[in-house]
């Protein structure tokens, strides 16, 4: 087994331990000592992979955002119809934001993370939003950025309602209907100007 593979496996074990601690006890339970105990590694060994607890938490957020962006890109790759790409973006984002994995990451305060990690997280969020910006522009909406952020806020709101007990299928259908109607109306209004 190569040193790189062992390193990757240990790093992954530390991240999995952090996720488990957050899921079972909350984000405050994550410490280098607890991560060492959960992984069977020594505390100094944990520091070989992550400079601090906050770096572990940042890596969880960055990994989740990368996974979401990559998955959306795979789902919309090759699709020509911009409205279909928007629908897929909405549904996949909603499924992700309403998932148990995302609930764990939501507990992490972005403000508490290292500055260099916050920059990476902002860049990842921007990359995630690009998959929505392009099709909105293609259908003729005038203020693409504001519209994309309103759609994201609607998705986040629907995910919160699902988290509070609302039925996923109902929320997803209402969200799609609301978003598509708004986009069509906005595009028509811009064509009439």
Secondary structure, DSSP 8 states (H G I E B T S, - for coil): --HHHHHHHHHHHHHHHHHHHHHHH-GGG--HHHHHHHHT--HHHHHHH-SSHHHHHHHHHHHHHHHHHHHHHHHHTT---HHHHHHHHHHHHHHHHTSHHHHHHHTS-GGGS-HHHHHHHHHHHHHHHHHHHHHHHHTT-S-HHHHHHHHHHHHHHHHHHHHTT--HHHHHHHHHHHHHHHHHHHHHHHHH-
